[in-house]
Amino acid sequence: MASPPDTSKTIKLERYNSYIRKVNSTKLLNASSKLLFRATLLIALVLVFFFTFNYPPLSDTTSHHFHTHSHFLTSAFGGGGAWERQVRHSATPRRPNGFTVLVTGAAGFVGSHCSLALKKRGDGVIGLDNFNNYYDPSLKRARQDLLSQHQIFIVEGDLNDGPLLSKLFDVVPITHILHLAAQAGVRYAMQNPQSYIKSNIAGFVNLLEVSKTANPQPSIVWASSSSVYGLNTENPFSELDRTDQPASLYAATKKAGEEIAHTYNHIYGLSLTGLRFFTVYGPWGRPDMAYFFFTKDILHGKTIDVYQTQDGKEVARDFTYIDDIVKGCVGALDTAEKSTGSGGKKKGPAQLRIYNLGNTSPVPVGKLVTILENLLTTKAKKHVIKMPRNGDVPYTHANVTLAYRDFGYKPVTDLSTGLRKFVKWYVRYYGIQPRLKKENRIDNEQPDGSA
Ligand SMILES: O=C(O)[C@H]1O[C@H](OP(=O)(O)OP(=O)(O)OC[C@H]2O[C@@H](n3ccc(=O)[nH]c3=O)[C@H](O)[C@@H]2O)[C@H](O)[C@@H](O)[C@H]1O
């Protein structure tokens, strides 16, 4: 009888094979679990990276945080970009201890003149302007060209764009803000009230919101207005007077600005200086102002409306020449103390100031017209009418004692001299050659209107 097959070997072989199968499946299991683990880790890392640097912000502070990262993102990836380089080049001071000034409204009348003055003395200047069409934007573009000839870059954007403002603070260490962007114009407020709320209230608050979280906080000088004196009769107007009778929405939004400034100074320690400008005029001025459109209308033989008060008196303004205003703005910046807050909390009381910047010698509008007629050697067609109830006030007259005391503000340009410079600029800019008297002919004037 054949011996039974030696199954022990078979069993061993089977056991060995099953062992090998187990080992292989364990190896396979290990390999695939390692692969799975690495894939999970990679996905987790990608998600962490995405949500850290790209998740849309939920709030302003987040957006500030977000923009810090997004800035990090661009620079981390070497994405400094042409825009950031332009901003930095424009904002870098060229003098020891120079300022880095954000000038809002830099394509505007006062903003462009101040930007040039600050840049020429070696401060860094970065402009912000939305180039709106309240008046002919081509004039704003022409001012922009003039500034770019002096290496001043204007960022095209709106005061209400929080992320953009935060980004600017991320890109350059702004030490001062000269806040001149606003919806100006006393009479226009009756046509477009919302524009005054958007720019003069919401825009200002947005700028203050970004400033309070900046580290370090900037010192802020901003444009208030002589119109806050409204229907006051005590003159000359003093900063110590009550100012609770605004005659226009424009004036009310500027007055509100002064109260908002007090609040952000009190809570967050922002250093704030308000400047009450008195009917500023000069080369590169605003076409919506009487001295400007009177010039245009006289040259084109159009009738002009010369206002009188309700009781038939002459209407007067303390017309202030742009070069004097620029000195006032720079003086206010130079004497502005540092803000005392950081990270949205104040460490101590901060400077809060208000100054009149006027010419201290009001002139009736009729006299302004006479000066223009002489300069243009053209008789005006005048329509003398009662001042419409459109927010206008009978007169303004500035007491500038405080500005003189604190930063040596001293206006030196009378209306005749200032209007002569304005007319010289006007006829050159618009390519008009009226029958100007010899002394008014264009001679050695600089492109920016300075003699
Ligand atoms: O100090 C300010 O804070 C303001 O100044 C400026 O306002 P105003 O002083 O009203 O200047 P402006 O309009 O040039 O009228 C000049 C004179 O002409 C009279 N006027 C005006 C128009 C007209 O058709 N006829 C006329 O007689 C008119 O009654 C007035 O007496 C800025 O526009 C304003 O943004 C704000 O900055």
The ligand as an ORCA input file, in Angstrom:
! r2SCAN-3c Opt
* xyz 0 1
  O     -15.175    129.035      1.842
  C     -15.596    127.886      1.667
  O     -15.454    126.974      2.459
  C     -16.352    127.624      0.397
  O     -15.801    128.444     -0.637
  C     -16.435    128.310     -1.873
  O     -17.813    128.627     -1.740
  P     -18.245    130.166     -2.046
  O     -17.601    131.102     -1.084
  O     -19.706    130.207     -2.153
  O     -17.520    130.443     -3.439
  P     -18.161    130.691     -4.870
  O     -19.151    129.658     -5.195
  O     -17.041    130.878     -5.795
  O     -18.949    132.089     -4.694
  C     -18.151    133.258     -4.425
  C     -19.108    134.422     -4.239
  O     -19.780    134.671     -5.471
  C     -21.177    134.699     -5.261
  N     -21.797    134.188     -6.494
  C     -21.708    132.870     -6.790
  C     -22.266    132.412     -7.963
  C     -22.922    133.314     -8.834
  O     -23.460    132.961     -9.888
  N     -22.967    134.644     -8.500
  C     -22.408    135.103     -7.347
  O     -22.469    136.294     -7.078
  C     -21.415    133.834     -4.050
  O     -22.596    134.232     -3.362
  C     -20.178    134.109     -3.213
  O     -20.391    135.279     -2.444
  C     -16.334    126.879     -2.381
  O     -17.105    126.737     -3.563
  C     -16.869    125.917     -1.344
  O     -16.556    124.594     -1.770
  C     -16.238    126.163      0.000
  O     -14.867    125.777     -0.085
*
